[in-house]
């Protein structure tokens, strides 16, 4: 019997960290068919954080709408969840976090913004999502680590890469001809330890989901 509270989680946040916030059934990134299965098995709240993009069929809009029609609360954030929530929030899906707002406001549009590759065994991310790169580059410019031209160049460099190739090492390599080495290395050091927007949004979603579960008497 599936738990009434289901979270689809992968590289956005380690499950061991998530479990400190919310007691739920944690499942791998969602693919087509997973949400209907969860509903059939008794889920009352579904928190969609991570989902597959290119390696399998993605979560369908109709699947989420079908869950909502059965009075299942569907909350989305961080990655696939943020994207789907921005598309379906007017129909009842609940979006949480900054990435959801970026999609909702039209500041980002492509699925590619949140796509990455990860180790299927450990769930560890092996590339950096463009939405995180964008966030870190903007913060670095605000802190004076890079100027406006360098900010634009770094972002265009990252954007030009196919999503599995987006790493700080690869960005450093491609930008090295156009940005002074001292500036670039200082930026890369900051970036490697920089904030993780997908992680922050996942934590916000789990806290929100816990509050919803408490209101419904599930926790």
C-alpha positions in Angstrom: 0.0 0.0 0.0 1.4 3.3 -1.0 1.8 6.1 1.5 -0.9 8.9 1.3 1.9 11.4 0.9 4.2 10.8 -2.1 7.3 12.8 -3.1 9.1 12.3 -6.4 12.7 13.4 -5.7 16.0 12.9 -7.3 19.1 15.2 -7.8 17.4 18.4 -6.5 17.9 17.2 -2.9 19.2 14.0 -1.2 16.4 11.9 0.2 18.2 11.7 3.6 18.0 15.5 3.8 14.3 15.5 2.7 13.4 13.0 5.4 14.5 15.5 8.0 11.8 17.8 6.8 8.9 15.6 5.8 7.9 12.0 6.5 6.7 10.7 3.2 7.1 7.9 0.6 10.1 9.1 -1.5 10.2 7.8 -5.1 12.6 8.4 -7.9 12.1 11.2 -10.5 8.6 10.7 -12.0 8.0 9.4 -15.5 4.8 8.9 -17.5 2.4 6.7 -15.6 3.8 7.2 -12.1 1.3 9.7 -11.0 -1.8 7.7 -12.0 -0.3 4.7 -10.3 0.2 6.7 -7.1 -3.4 7.9 -7.2 -4.7 4.4 -7.7 -2.7 3.2 -4.7 -4.1 5.9 -2.4 -2.0 9.0 -2.6 -3.8 12.1 -1.3 -0.9 14.5 -1.7 1.7 14.3 -4.5 4.8 16.5 -4.3 6.4 16.5 -7.7 10.0 17.9 -7.5 12.1 15.8 -10.0 10.9 14.1 -13.1 12.6 12.6 -16.2 12.9 14.8 -19.3 14.7 13.0 -22.1 15.6 9.5 -20.9 11.9 8.4 -20.7 8.4 9.9 -21.3 7.8 12.9 -19.1 4.9 13.3 -16.7 1.9 14.3 -18.7 -0.4 17.2 -18.1 -3.5 15.0 -18.3 -2.1 12.7 -15.6 -1.9 15.7 -13.2 -5.3 17.0 -14.2 -6.8 13.5 -13.6 -5.2 13.4 -10.1 -6.6 16.9 -9.4 -10.1 15.8 -10.5 -9.9 13.1 -7.8 -9.2 15.8 -5.1 -5.5 14.8 -4.9 -3.3 17.8 -3.9 -0.5 18.1 -6.5 2.4 20.4 -5.5 5.2 21.2 -7.9 8.6 22.8 -7.4 12.3 23.0 -8.3 12.5 21.0 -11.6 9.8 19.1 -13.6 7.4 20.1 -10.8 8.1 23.8 -11.2 7.6 23.5 -15.0 4.3 21.6 -14.8 3.0 23.8 -12.0 3.6 26.9 -14.1 1.5 25.3 -16.8 -1.3 24.0 -14.6 -1.6 26.3 -11.6 -4.8 27.9 -13.0 -6.3 24.4 -13.0 -5.4 23.5 -9.4 -1.7 22.4 -9.3 0.2 24.3 -6.6 3.6 25.8 -7.5 6.2 26.6 -4.9 9.6 28.4 -5.2 11.6 30.8 -7.3 12.0 28.5 -10.3 8.3 28.1 -10.5 7.9 31.9 -10.5 10.5 32.2 -13.2 8.5 29.9 -15.4 5.2 31.5 -14.4 6.5 35.0 -15.2 8.0 33.9 -18.5 11.6 34.8 -17.4 12.5 31.3 -18.4 10.6 29.1 -20.9 12.5 26.0 -22.0 12.5 22.6 -20.3 16.3 22.8 -20.9 16.6 25.3 -18.1 16.1 22.7 -15.4 17.4 19.6 -17.2 20.6 17.8 -16.0 22.1 14.4 -15.9 22.6 12.4 -12.7 23.9 9.1 -11.5 20.9 6.8 -11.4 22.3 4.9 -8.4 23.3 7.8 -6.1 21.0 10.5 -7.5 24.0 12.9 -7.6 23.9 15.5 -10.3 26.6 15.3 -12.9 25.8 18.5 -14.7 24.5 21.9 -13.6 21.0 23.1 -14.6 21.0 26.3 -16.6 18.6 27.9 -14.1 21.2 27.5 -11.4 23.9 28.8 -13.7 21.8 31.8 -14.5 21.2 32.5 -10.8 24.8 32.2 -9.8 26.0 34.4 -12.7 23.5 37.1 -11.7 24.6 37.0 -8.1 28.3 37.1 -9.1 27.7 40.2 -11.1 25.8 41.9 -8.2 28.8 41.2 -6.0 31.2 42.7 -8.5 33.0 39.5 -9.3 32.3 39.9 -13.0 31.1 42.8 -15.1 28.0 42.9 -17.3 29.9 41.8 -20.5 31.5 38.9 -18.7 28.1 37.9 -17.2 26.5 37.9 -20.6 29.4 35.9 -22.1 29.3 33.3 -19.4 25.6 32.8 -19.7 25.8 32.5 -23.5 28.6 30.0 -23.1 26.6 27.9 -20.7 23.4 28.2 -22.8 25.3 27.0 -26.0 26.2 23.7 -24.3 24.0 20.7 -24.5 22.6 20.2 -21.0 24.7 17.1 -20.1 27.9 19.1 -20.8 27.1 22.0 -18.5 29.8 21.9 -15.9 31.9 24.7 -14.4 35.0 23.0 -15.8 33.6 23.1 -19.4 32.4 26.7 -19.0 35.8 27.7 -17.7 37.4 26.0 -20.7 35.3 27.8 -23.2 35.3 31.2 -21.5 39.1 31.3 -20.9 39.9 33.0 -24.2 37.7 36.0 -23.4 37.8 36.5 -19.7 41.1 37.3 -17.8 42.3 34.2 -15.9 42.3 35.9 -12.5 38.6 37.0 -12.9 37.6 33.7 -14.3 39.2 31.7 -11.5 37.7 33.9 -8.8 34.3 33.5 -10.4 34.6 29.7 -10.7 35.6 29.4 -7.1 32.5 31.3 -6.1 30.3 29.4 -8.5 31.4 25.9 -7.3 30.3 26.8 -3.8 27.4 29.0 -4.9 23.7 28.7 -4.0 21.7 25.8 -5.4 18.3 27.3 -6.4 16.8 23.8 -7.2 17.8 22.6 -3.7 16.4 25.7 -2.0 13.1 25.4 -3.9 12.8 21.7 -3.0 13.2 22.5 0.6 10.5 25.1 0.4 8.2 22.7 -1.3 8.7 20.0 1.4 8.0 22.5 4.1 4.8 23.6 2.3 3.8 20.0 1.7 4.2 19.2 5.4 1.9 22.1 6.3 -0.7 20.8 3.8 -0.4 17.3 5.2 -0.9 18.6 8.8 -4.0 20.5 7.7 -5.5 17.4 6.1 -4.6 15.3 9.1 -2.2 13.0 7.2 0.7 13.8 9.5 
